[in-house]
Structures are given as structure tokens and as C-alpha cells.
Amino acid sequence: MSDVTSYELDGPIAWLTINRPEARNALNLEVRSGLWEGVRRFNSDPSAKVLVLTGAGEKAFCAGGDLKEMSENELEVPPLDFLPQFGRNIEVEKPTIAAVNGVAYAGGFLLAQNCDLCIASENASFAVTEVKVGRGSPWAVPLPWLIPPRIAMEILLTGDPISASRAYSLGLVNSVVPLADLHNAAQTMAERIAANAPLSVRAAKRTIRLGTELPMSSAFEMSESIWDPVYRSLDAKEGPLAFVEKRAPQWKGI
């Protein structure tokens, strides 16, 4: 990994960290390259069951793009591969959690939005600030699915931040914890997910996405095909057998 990103395993949990706190973990070229490398490593790492994305320090998860670099490079429309966008320019079948430890603005908001789950520290805040600097946010398309459309409109049109507590009340964040507890809270949630049957977990993630992409009748039909191999798997036999034998299941992912 680069000097400004790190990838570490804590048991079955992969921690991908932006380590540029002196610049509020802004997304310069080196950070973006490190994020791509980390996500691809997670995808290909069979020992990693859940990815936690976070930032170093106590002030910023990620403040967004590096505006100085953008100005120097005269960046106009960012290419599609500018930054990993889960489900858009890279598929991530396994679960992801954003552990937001401060500001998540612009591209930082994008990263938090793209994760399946989000845990925030009490000092966290969220904003799509692009309107304040004349930039764009085409990646915000899923936002009205995550929160009420009028709130999404407020966030996008004003560029003003919302607090962690308001983000929680809107459903954008799963839980809010003291900053000192953020790492343990994210690790604990990730371990709870990692303990479950992996085929069921991945199918559940795919099922949730269907509702954003298809009419209800088509979504039901597609979900049947997603879950059919899960029902027929060895793990589907192992779960009930482990219950009968009063032991922890031994998942094989097949």
C-alpha cells in the first residue's frame, strides 16, 4: 500500500484507512490509487469477510477531493475511475462499513454513501459541498433512496453539513458512538456479519440493491434466482445441523 493508505486485517475484518490527516484525508492521486489497490485486495482476499473504510486522526474521515491538486491539474470532468464507487465502477460482493471519524464531505460523503453500513463518531458531519466550489456530484444519484428526497435536495442545494445525530435520525447512519469507541464499534459490527453464512450475506446484499434498480415484481423474480443457490448450498444444511447438535456452524461458503 502507499504511504497515505493502509490495508490491515483484524481477524476476518479488513481495515482500509486513509492516512493523510494533515490534509483532512483529502483525495489526492496517491490516496485514490491506494483506495483502488485496497478495494481490489479486499475483493481477492478470501480471508477478509468485511471491509471497514475509515480515516486517520480525530477530525476527518475524508474532506473530499484535493482542491489544490484539482486546480493545478485543471480537472474538469473526473473520469469514471477517479475514485472507487462500489456498485458503479467496481463490484464489491462482500459487505462494507464506513467508520466515519469526523468530516465526510464531497468525495468523503461519496465514500460513506457507497458503503453498505455506516457508523459515525459523535463529532462526525456529512456534506455534499460541491455547490460551494462549482463542482458536480453525479454520484449522489442513490442519495434519495437512502434518505427522504427533500432532505437529499437540501443537502445537495445548500452544501451545508449535517451532524452525526441528524444523519442518524434520517437513516443515513446506522449508529453514533463516542470517537474513542468508533474502532471497536465498527469491528464488533463487522465481526457479527462475518460470523454469518457468507453465501447468505452476499445474497442479502444483492437483494437490497434490487429495490433500487427494478420494479417490485421483477425484483422478486430476480431475488429467487439470487437465493436459489444459497438454499441448495452445503451451508444451508450445515446451519440447521449445527443448531440440532448445539454447536457453532462451520461455514464453507459452498
Order of alpha helices (4+ residues) and beta strands (2+ residues): beta-beta-alpha-beta-beta-alpha-beta-beta-alpha-beta-beta-alpha-alpha-alpha-beta-alpha-beta-alpha-alpha-alpha-alpha
